[in-house]
Amino acid sequence: MKLDVLAVSPHPDDVELHCGGLMIRFADLGYATGIVDMSLGEMGTRGTVDGRKGEAAAAAEVLGLSERLNLELPDARVGTSPTHRDALIDAIRRFRPDLLLVPHEVARHPDHGETARLAWDAAFLAGLEKLETDHPAFRPRKAVFYLTHHRYQEPRPSFIVDITSTFDRKIEAVKAHRSQFHDPDSAEPETFISRPEFLEEVEAQSRYYGQLIGARYGEPFVVREYISIDDPLAHFVGGGGREGGNR
């Protein structure tokens, strides 16, 4: 299926946490959206592979996804090898997205940084006719980075998306991955993201980025290229151009 937007997720739950609000906005606007998960998260401290598959499917419903594919690459071993690269290239060619969302390379988990480099390369290489995979060559028009860890001196966002209207559903999608987050009845070991205060921190981060743009909640994104604006007045103030006459 041809998608408008494809998000690359190192593990099931990363897209939900870090750009889930935008993904829901895209779906609300009628765009066809999808996620490619790099791994099943089998090395995670909590949950099981089968359980996490079910959680990912439940989250996909909340996000309004048209497609969700797991490449089943080895968790904690995702890298820029030709095998891993070609698997992602073929997924990009299969779904033919105009926009590719990828994790930023500044990240706490090594798989996030490796996925960032892998996806950036794959987005370009997917357009090479002589690089053969199961699907014909195709190159996304744009790759945009979403931020996955907020305790580093990470790059300043290139832009921030207002997710006020979708924040509650974003959290619902996150909580669909119930094995990974706080459950007072769980006997599994506590992790960084299963701490009771973790989802409060997610909300605080969203509030922080939201207030930077005068909104309640926001999600930050980074692009490497300069951003071209055709009509600054329409972009910053809203509305289209006027034909003649005094303003």
C-alpha positions in Angstrom: 0.0 0.0 0.0 1.2 3.5 -0.9 1.7 5.6 2.3 1.9 9.3 2.7 4.0 9.0 5.9 6.2 6.2 7.2 7.8 6.3 10.7 10.8 4.1 11.4 10.8 2.8 15.0 13.8 1.1 16.6 11.4 -0.8 19.0 7.7 -1.1 19.3 6.6 1.9 21.4 9.3 4.4 20.3 7.1 6.2 17.6 4.2 6.2 20.1 6.3 7.9 22.7 8.2 10.5 20.5 6.0 11.3 17.5 2.7 9.6 18.3 0.9 12.9 18.5 1.9 13.9 15.0 1.1 10.4 13.6 -2.4 10.8 14.9 -2.7 14.3 13.5 -1.7 12.9 10.1 -4.4 10.2 10.3 -7.0 12.7 11.4 -6.1 14.8 8.3 -6.8 11.8 6.1 -3.2 10.8 5.3 -2.2 7.1 5.0 0.3 6.4 7.7 2.5 3.5 8.8 5.3 2.3 11.1 8.2 0.0 10.4 9.5 -1.4 13.6 13.1 -2.6 13.4 12.9 -5.3 16.0 10.4 -7.1 18.3 12.0 -5.7 21.4 12.9 -9.2 22.5 15.9 -8.0 24.6 13.7 -5.7 26.7 13.6 -6.4 30.4 9.8 -6.5 30.5 7.2 -8.3 28.4 7.3 -11.2 25.9 7.6 -11.2 22.1 4.1 -12.5 21.7 2.7 -10.0 24.2 4.5 -7.1 22.6 3.1 -8.0 19.1 -0.4 -7.7 20.6 0.5 -4.4 22.2 1.9 -3.0 19.0 -1.3 -4.0 17.1 -3.5 -2.3 19.8 -1.4 0.8 19.6 -1.7 0.8 15.8 -5.5 1.0 16.1 -5.2 4.1 18.4 -2.7 5.7 16.0 -5.0 5.1 13.1 -2.3 3.4 11.1 -2.9 1.9 7.6 0.2 -0.4 7.9 2.5 -1.7 10.6 5.5 -3.9 9.7 8.1 -5.4 11.9 11.4 -6.2 10.2 12.4 -8.6 13.1 16.0 -7.5 13.1 17.9 -8.5 16.3 17.1 -6.3 19.2 20.2 -4.5 20.7 22.1 -5.5 17.5 20.5 -3.2 14.9 23.3 -1.8 12.7 24.2 -0.5 9.4 25.1 -3.8 7.8 24.1 -4.4 4.2 21.5 -7.0 5.4 19.8 -4.6 7.8 20.1 -1.7 5.3 18.5 -3.7 2.5 15.6 -4.8 4.7 14.7 -1.2 5.5 15.3 -0.1 1.9 12.8 -2.7 0.7 10.3 -1.6 3.3 10.6 2.0 2.1 10.2 0.9 -1.5 7.2 -1.2 -0.6 5.3 1.6 1.1 6.6 4.5 -1.1 6.1 7.3 1.6 6.5 10.9 0.7 7.6 11.7 4.2 9.9 9.5 6.3 10.1 10.0 10.1 13.3 8.6 11.7 14.8 8.7 15.2 17.5 11.3 15.9 21.0 9.9 16.3 21.5 11.6 19.7 19.8 8.9 21.9 20.2 6.9 25.0 19.7 3.4 23.4 22.3 2.4 20.9 19.6 0.9 18.6 18.1 4.4 18.3 21.4 5.9 17.0 22.0 3.0 14.7 18.5 3.2 13.3 18.9 6.9 12.7 22.1 6.4 10.6 20.6 3.3 8.9 17.3 5.1 8.0 19.1 8.2 6.7 21.2 6.1 4.4 18.3 3.9 3.4 16.2 6.8 2.4 18.8 7.8 -0.2 19.8 4.4 -1.3 16.2 3.3 -1.9 16.2 5.6 -4.9 19.1 3.8 -6.7 17.8 1.8 -9.6 20.7 -0.6 -9.7 20.4 -1.5 -6.0 18.0 -4.5 -6.3 15.5 -5.6 -3.7 12.0 -7.1 -4.0 10.4 -3.7 -4.8 11.3 -1.1 -7.4 13.4 2.0 -6.6 11.8 4.8 -4.8 13.1 7.7 -2.7 11.0 9.6 -0.1 10.8 13.4 -0.7 11.9 14.2 2.9 13.4 12.6 6.0 12.6 14.2 9.3 14.1 13.3 12.7 12.1 12.9 15.8 13.8 13.2 19.2 13.9 10.2 21.4 15.7 11.3 24.6 15.4 14.6 26.4 18.2 14.5 28.9 21.0 15.3 26.6 22.1 18.6 25.2 20.4 17.7 22.0 20.0 19.8 18.9 17.5 22.7 18.9 14.3 21.6 17.1 13.9 22.8 13.6 10.1 23.0 14.2 7.6 22.0 16.8 4.1 20.5 16.0 1.1 21.4 18.1 -0.3 18.1 19.4 -2.8 19.5 21.9 -5.7 17.9 20.0 -4.1 14.5 19.9 -2.1 14.3 23.2 -4.6 12.2 25.1 -4.7 9.7 22.2 -0.9 9.7 22.1 -0.8 8.6 25.7 -3.5 6.0 25.0 -1.3 4.6 22.3 1.7 4.6 24.6 -0.2 2.8 27.3 -1.3 0.1 24.8 2.3 -1.1 25.4 1.2 -2.0 28.9 4.1 -4.4 29.7 6.6 -1.6 29.2 5.2 1.0 31.6 4.3 1.3 35.2 1.9 -1.4 36.6 1.8 -1.6 40.4 0.7 -5.3 40.1 3.6 -6.3 37.9 6.3 -8.6 39.3 8.8 -7.7 36.5 11.9 -5.6 37.3 11.6 -1.8 37.1 13.2 -0.1 34.1 13.8 3.5 33.1 10.4 3.8 31.3 8.4 1.7 33.8 9.1 4.1 36.7 5.9 5.6 38.1 6.9 9.1 37.2 8.0 8.3 33.6 4.7 9.2 31.9 4.5 12.3 34.0 7.9 13.3 32.4 6.5 12.6 28.9 3.7 15.0 29.6 6.1 17.6 31.1 8.3 17.4 28.0 5.2 17.8 25.7 4.1 20.8 27.8 7.6 22.3 27.5 7.7 22.0 23.8 4.1 23.2 23.5 4.7 26.4 25.5 7.6 27.3 23.2 5.0 27.7 20.4 2.1 29.0 22.5 0.4 25.6 22.6 -0.5 23.2 25.4 1.4 20.3 24.0 4.1 20.0 21.3 6.5 17.5 19.7 9.9 18.6 18.4 11.5 17.6 15.1 14.8 18.2 13.3 15.7 18.6 9.6 19.2 18.8 8.3 18.4 21.0 5.3 17.3 24.6 5.4 13.5 25.0 5.3 12.1 26.9 2.3 9.0 29.0 2.8 7.1 30.2 -0.3 4.8 32.7 1.4 6.1 33.8 4.8 2.9 35.8 5.5 0.7 32.8 4.9 3.1 30.6 6.9 3.4 32.7 10.0 0.0 34.5 10.0 -2.3 32.1 8.1 -4.4 32.4 5.0 -3.5 32.8 1.4 -2.3 35.7 -0.7 -4.5 38.6 -1.8 -5.0 39.6 -5.4 -4.3 43.3 -5.9 -5.8 46.1 -3.8 -4.7 47.7 -0.6 -4.4 45.6 2.5 
